Amino acid sequence: MAYTIQGKTQEWEVVVGLEVHAQVTSKAKLFSGASAAYGGAPNSQVSLVDAAMPGVLPVINSYCIEQAVRTGLGLRAKINEDSVFERKNYFYPDLPQGYQISQYQKPIVGEGVVMLDMEDGTRREIGIERLHMEQDAGKSMHDQAPSSSYIDLNRSGICLMEIVSKPDMRSSGEAGAFLRKLRSIMRYLGTCDGNMEEGSMRADVNVSVRPLGSSRYLTRTETKNVNSVRFVMQAIEFESNRQTVAYENGDSVIQETRLFDSQCSETRAMRAKEFAHDYRYFPDPDLLPLKLSSSFIQKIQDGLPELPDEKRDRFMEDYELKAYDAGILVADQEVANYFEDIAIDHDPKLSANWIITNLFSVLKKLGCNIVESPISASDLGELIGLVEDNTISGRTAKEVFDTMIDTGKSASDIVDEKGLKQISDISQIDTIIKQVLTDNPKQLAQVKAGNAKVIGWFVGQVMKATKGKANPEIVNKLLREKIK
């Protein structure tokens, strides 16, 4: 749903496009054999190529090419068999070459699409303009000494995929959904870990506003290097409101590059917006044009895993799950695997409900993911099985679940130790019901007079008498028969 801003005279529509920089999952850098691992000591993972020493030449890492093609295919995008690496010239202390090797006119991947599943049940198609490859720059550190800046070149030369969306998003919520879906796809593919805290995925946020109903794009700003989904959404909300106020006051919006201050949740001007000609792009003379064969592309296509959209559709068809539940389960591949490990032997809808409602709440509280879950899929499956065969009630199962979290014991051991097995013996329950009806003639008369709500009160009395162990279905059935 589009996010509009009500101005003093009219409504304004928000227009958003994202440029996502995703670090390719690879052991080595794009043009050298230096390690691309995160967390090394400063300048400990720098080759002669990364440091731009005289006379050294870049050599393409073929695995990075495969990863870019794999990502493009996962985005249902056109793979260009011919692409060119170019030099993007600019000068900064952490860019030792004085230029960045990137792609401009002929990227490796063309137009594609990302499908969003919105919270209101609708689906939104967001276009992908292109995906091109480039090497990352180093890192400038200005807080290590009072009068000096330090340079760490460990990131210099690491392979990035820049994934450029079309300006199809109309709210901060859609932008957040886009980033989460893109990250999910790349994690399924194994091409980027999507860890924004470590800098392996970050976004440049392009925002403009226009009068609601207009088809003309107005001046946009670009907020650089935003490193969390939440911050991206906050940057969009701040910037769209700032621009709306400017137009409403008769001012203009300057096309510029801005930065996001996470402490104040606002954007600030950084520099005038650059244009392509400012970078003096030209083909890198040290690298030949990249030519891919159709068989090379097809081989990668044949090896793609089942992706989130396909898995979601399968979960809805095979397990009869609602679109919302299926979407939540497939967003993380490990969660989807966890669910299927349980659903293969147990009721899928019950399994999904336990994961989404109960397990996710615990994981959030503990600050861990599904892989680190204190309850394995087999342990949760055992608990669900005890509910399915009426060994325990659903209410008792929640008590058992909490004890499993606290103690690490299995569901069956907890049920045995605490004597929680459900009473399903009809004759035993029948005897208790007779006694409850005999002891409460006033309430019985109310039911017979037509007050059906009192039946629920009787159910509660029976459950109280059995300390919650009676099978609720049997209790309800026998009570209604007795009262008749």
QUIRA-V72052 format. One record per pair of residues at least 6 apart in sequence whose ideal C-beta (glycine too) atoms are under 6 Angstrom apart, sorted by sequence separation. I is the first residue (numbers start at 1). GAP is how many residues later the second one is. D is the distance in Angstrom with one decimal. If there is no record, write none. Layout:
# QUIRA-V72052
i=I gap=GAP d=D
i=I gap=GAP d=D
This chain:
# QUIRA-V72052
i=117 gap=6 d=5.9
i=118 gap=6 d=6.0
i=144 gap=6 d=4.7
i=169 gap=6 d=5.0
i=186 gap=6 d=4.1
i=226 gap=6 d=4.9
i=315 gap=6 d=5.1
i=329 gap=6 d=5.7
i=330 gap=6 d=4.9
i=386 gap=6 d=5.0
i=4 gap=7 d=4.8
i=5 gap=7 d=4.5
i=29 gap=7 d=5.3
i=49 gap=7 d=5.0
i=72 gap=7 d=5.2
i=91 gap=7 d=5.6
i=142 gap=7 d=4.9
i=187 gap=7 d=5.5
i=193 gap=7 d=5.6
i=194 gap=7 d=4.9
i=246 gap=7 d=5.4
i=260 gap=7 d=5.4
i=329 gap=7 d=5.5
i=387 gap=7 d=5.7
i=437 gap=7 d=5.5
i=447 gap=7 d=4.7
i=463 gap=7 d=5.8
i=28 gap=8 d=5.9
i=48 gap=8 d=4.7
i=115 gap=8 d=5.9
i=116 gap=8 d=4.2
i=186 gap=8 d=5.9
i=210 gap=8 d=5.0
i=343 gap=8 d=4.7
i=446 gap=8 d=4.9
i=447 gap=8 d=6.0
i=462 gap=8 d=5.8
i=4 gap=9 d=5.7
i=49 gap=9 d=5.7
i=140 gap=9 d=5.6
i=141 gap=9 d=4.5
i=226 gap=9 d=5.6
i=258 gap=9 d=4.4
i=259 gap=9 d=5.8
i=342 gap=9 d=4.4
i=26 gap=10 d=5.6
i=35 gap=10 d=4.5
i=69 gap=10 d=5.7
i=89 gap=10 d=4.5
i=115 gap=10 d=5.8
i=208 gap=10 d=5.1
i=243 gap=10 d=5.0
i=316 gap=10 d=5.0
i=329 gap=10 d=5.0
i=387 gap=10 d=5.0
i=3 gap=11 d=5.2
i=34 gap=11 d=5.2
i=140 gap=11 d=6.0
i=183 gap=11 d=3.7
i=258 gap=11 d=5.6
i=259 gap=11 d=4.8
i=315 gap=11 d=4.1
i=400 gap=11 d=5.3
i=403 gap=11 d=5.0
i=443 gap=11 d=5.2
i=87 gap=12 d=4.3
i=88 gap=12 d=4.6
i=113 gap=12 d=5.7
i=114 gap=12 d=4.8
i=208 gap=12 d=3.8
i=223 gap=12 d=4.8
i=258 gap=12 d=5.6
i=34 gap=13 d=4.0
i=138 gap=13 d=5.7
i=139 gap=13 d=4.6
i=256 gap=13 d=5.6
i=257 gap=13 d=5.0
i=462 gap=13 d=5.0
i=88 gap=14 d=4.6
i=113 gap=14 d=5.9
i=138 gap=14 d=5.9
i=206 gap=14 d=5.0
i=207 gap=14 d=5.9
i=257 gap=14 d=5.1
i=312 gap=14 d=4.7
i=383 gap=14 d=5.9
i=400 gap=14 d=5.1
i=32 gap=15 d=4.0
i=138 gap=15 d=4.1
i=312 gap=15 d=5.7
i=34 gap=16 d=5.6
i=85 gap=16 d=5.5
i=112 gap=16 d=3.8
i=139 gap=16 d=5.6
i=206 gap=16 d=5.1
i=256 gap=16 d=5.6
i=257 gap=16 d=5.6
i=339 gap=16 d=5.8
i=459 gap=16 d=5.6
i=32 gap=17 d=4.0
i=138 gap=17 d=5.7
i=256 gap=17 d=5.0
i=31 gap=18 d=5.7
i=32 gap=18 d=5.6
i=85 gap=18 d=5.9
i=86 gap=18 d=4.9
i=138 gap=18 d=4.1
i=204 gap=18 d=5.5
i=205 gap=18 d=4.4
i=255 gap=18 d=4.4
i=312 gap=18 d=4.7
i=136 gap=19 d=4.9
i=311 gap=19 d=4.4
i=204 gap=20 d=5.3
i=205 gap=21 d=5.7
i=458 gap=21 d=5.6
i=84 gap=22 d=4.3
i=109 gap=22 d=3.6
i=135 gap=22 d=4.9
i=136 gap=22 d=4.3
i=308 gap=22 d=4.8
i=83 gap=23 d=4.8
i=107 gap=23 d=4.7
i=202 gap=23 d=5.2
i=203 gap=23 d=5.2
i=392 gap=23 d=5.9
i=83 gap=24 d=5.9
i=136 gap=24 d=5.2
i=319 gap=24 d=5.8
i=396 gap=24 d=5.3
i=83 gap=25 d=4.3
i=107 gap=25 d=3.6
i=108 gap=25 d=5.9
i=202 gap=25 d=4.8
i=235 gap=25 d=4.6
i=311 gap=25 d=5.9
i=386 gap=25 d=5.8
i=436 gap=25 d=4.9
i=134 gap=26 d=5.3
i=436 gap=26 d=5.6
i=31 gap=27 d=3.4
i=205 gap=27 d=5.7
i=325 gap=27 d=4.9
i=80 gap=28 d=5.9
i=238 gap=28 d=5.0
i=239 gap=28 d=5.2
i=328 gap=28 d=5.7
i=383 gap=28 d=3.9
i=392 gap=28 d=5.6
i=103 gap=29 d=3.7
i=203 gap=29 d=5.5
i=207 gap=29 d=5.6
i=231 gap=29 d=5.9
i=238 gap=29 d=5.6
i=319 gap=29 d=3.6
i=375 gap=29 d=5.7
i=382 gap=29 d=4.9
i=393 gap=29 d=5.4
i=433 gap=29 d=5.9
i=80 gap=30 d=5.7
i=103 gap=30 d=5.8
i=131 gap=30 d=5.6
i=132 gap=30 d=5.4
i=205 gap=30 d=5.1
i=391 gap=30 d=5.7
i=392 gap=30 d=5.2
i=432 gap=30 d=5.8
i=30 gap=31 d=5.5
i=196 gap=31 d=5.0
i=209 gap=31 d=5.4
i=231 gap=31 d=5.5
i=234 gap=31 d=4.8
i=321 gap=31 d=5.8
i=374 gap=31 d=5.6
i=77 gap=32 d=5.0
i=78 gap=32 d=3.7
i=102 gap=32 d=3.6
i=131 gap=32 d=5.0
i=196 gap=32 d=5.2
i=207 gap=32 d=4.4
i=235 gap=32 d=5.7
i=338 gap=32 d=5.3
i=390 gap=32 d=5.8
i=28 gap=33 d=5.6
i=78 gap=33 d=5.8
i=207 gap=33 d=5.7
i=224 gap=33 d=5.8
i=432 gap=33 d=5.3
i=30 gap=34 d=5.2
i=101 gap=34 d=5.1
i=130 gap=34 d=5.2
i=209 gap=34 d=4.8
i=219 gap=34 d=4.4
i=226 gap=34 d=5.2
i=350 gap=34 d=5.9
i=390 gap=34 d=5.5
i=77 gap=35 d=2.6
i=129 gap=35 d=4.4
i=209 gap=35 d=5.3
i=221 gap=35 d=5.7
i=222 gap=35 d=5.3
i=223 gap=35 d=4.7
i=335 gap=35 d=5.0
i=342 gap=35 d=5.3
i=346 gap=35 d=5.6
i=76 gap=36 d=5.2
i=219 gap=36 d=5.1
i=334 gap=36 d=4.8
i=341 gap=36 d=3.8
i=447 gap=36 d=5.5
i=26 gap=37 d=5.5
i=72 gap=37 d=3.5
i=75 gap=37 d=3.7
i=76 gap=37 d=5.4
i=129 gap=37 d=5.3
i=221 gap=37 d=5.4
i=223 gap=37 d=5.2
i=334 gap=37 d=5.5
i=26 gap=38 d=5.3
i=346 gap=38 d=4.7
i=126 gap=39 d=5.8
i=127 gap=39 d=3.6
i=338 gap=39 d=4.9
i=342 gap=39 d=4.4
i=24 gap=40 d=5.2
i=68 gap=40 d=5.3
i=127 gap=41 d=5.3
i=429 gap=41 d=5.5
i=95 gap=42 d=4.9
i=126 gap=42 d=4.7
i=24 gap=43 d=4.7
i=94 gap=43 d=5.1
i=358 gap=43 d=5.9
i=362 gap=43 d=5.8
i=423 gap=43 d=5.6
i=52 gap=44 d=3.9
i=94 gap=44 d=3.5
i=223 gap=44 d=5.1
i=51 gap=45 d=5.7
i=52 gap=45 d=4.2
i=94 gap=45 d=5.9
i=429 gap=45 d=5.6
i=433 gap=45 d=5.5
i=94 gap=46 d=4.8
i=423 gap=46 d=4.8
i=433 gap=46 d=5.9
i=93 gap=47 d=5.8
i=422 gap=47 d=5.6
i=423 gap=47 d=4.9
i=424 gap=47 d=4.5
i=430 gap=48 d=5.8
i=422 gap=49 d=5.3
i=429 gap=49 d=6.0
i=433 gap=49 d=5.8
i=179 gap=50 d=5.0
i=77 gap=51 d=5.7
i=126 gap=52 d=5.4
i=75 gap=53 d=5.3
i=176 gap=53 d=5.0
i=94 gap=57 d=5.3
i=175 gap=57 d=5.8
i=176 gap=57 d=4.9
i=93 gap=58 d=5.7
i=72 gap=59 d=5.5
i=116 gap=61 d=4.6
i=172 gap=61 d=3.9
i=175 gap=61 d=5.7
i=172 gap=64 d=4.1
i=68 gap=65 d=5.3
i=116 gap=65 d=5.8
i=172 gap=65 d=5.1
i=114 gap=67 d=5.5
i=114 gap=68 d=6.0
i=390 gap=81 d=5.9
i=71 gap=90 d=5.9
i=68 gap=93 d=5.6
i=64 gap=95 d=4.3
i=50 gap=103 d=5.8
i=30 gap=105 d=5.0
i=50 gap=106 d=4.5
i=46 gap=107 d=4.6
i=50 gap=107 d=4.2
i=43 gap=109 d=5.9
i=45 gap=109 d=4.6
i=42 gap=110 d=4.2
i=43 gap=110 d=5.6
i=74 gap=111 d=5.1
i=40 gap=114 d=5.5
i=74 gap=115 d=4.8
i=188 gap=117 d=5.8
i=70 gap=119 d=5.3
i=188 gap=119 d=5.4
i=71 gap=120 d=4.6
i=70 gap=121 d=5.5
i=36 gap=122 d=5.1
i=67 gap=124 d=4.5
i=184 gap=124 d=5.2
i=32 gap=125 d=5.5
i=31 gap=126 d=5.9
i=30 gap=127 d=6.0
i=29 gap=128 d=4.0
i=29 gap=129 d=5.3
i=30 gap=129 d=3.7
i=26 gap=133 d=5.9
i=23 gap=135 d=6.0
i=24 gap=135 d=4.1
i=23 gap=137 d=5.8
i=21 gap=139 d=5.1
i=22 gap=139 d=4.7
i=21 gap=141 d=5.5
i=20 gap=143 d=4.5
i=19 gap=145 d=5.1
i=188 gap=145 d=5.3
i=18 gap=147 d=4.8
i=184 gap=147 d=5.3
i=17 gap=148 d=5.2
i=17 gap=150 d=3.9
i=15 gap=152 d=5.2
i=16 gap=153 d=3.9
i=14 gap=156 d=5.8
i=16 gap=159 d=5.1
i=38 gap=160 d=5.2
i=25 gap=166 d=5.7
i=25 gap=167 d=5.7
i=2 gap=168 d=3.9
i=3 gap=168 d=3.4
i=2 gap=169 d=6.0
i=23 gap=169 d=6.0
i=22 gap=170 d=4.2
i=23 gap=177 d=3.9
i=104 gap=177 d=4.6
i=22 gap=179 d=5.1
i=21 gap=181 d=5.2
i=20 gap=183 d=5.0
i=101 gap=183 d=5.6
i=18 gap=185 d=5.1
i=19 gap=185 d=4.1
i=17 gap=189 d=4.3
i=89 gap=190 d=5.5
i=16 gap=191 d=5.7
i=88 gap=191 d=4.6
i=89 gap=191 d=4.6
i=15 gap=193 d=4.8
i=88 gap=193 d=5.9
i=115 gap=194 d=5.7
i=14 gap=195 d=5.7
i=86 gap=195 d=4.8
i=87 gap=195 d=5.9
i=12 gap=197 d=4.5
i=13 gap=197 d=5.5
i=86 gap=197 d=5.4
i=87 gap=197 d=5.1
i=86 gap=198 d=6.0
i=13 gap=199 d=4.8
i=84 gap=199 d=5.4
i=85 gap=199 d=4.8
i=10 gap=201 d=5.6
i=11 gap=201 d=4.1
i=85 gap=202 d=4.6
i=84 gap=205 d=5.0
i=83 gap=207 d=4.8
i=4 gap=208 d=5.7
i=82 gap=209 d=5.8
i=117 gap=210 d=4.4
i=81 gap=211 d=4.8
i=79 gap=218 d=5.2
i=16 gap=220 d=5.8
i=14 gap=226 d=4.5
i=58 gap=228 d=5.8
i=73 gap=228 d=5.4
i=57 gap=229 d=5.2
i=70 gap=230 d=5.4
i=69 gap=231 d=5.2
i=12 gap=232 d=4.9
i=74 gap=233 d=5.9
i=7 gap=237 d=5.6
i=5 gap=239 d=4.7
i=8 gap=240 d=5.2
i=7 gap=241 d=4.7
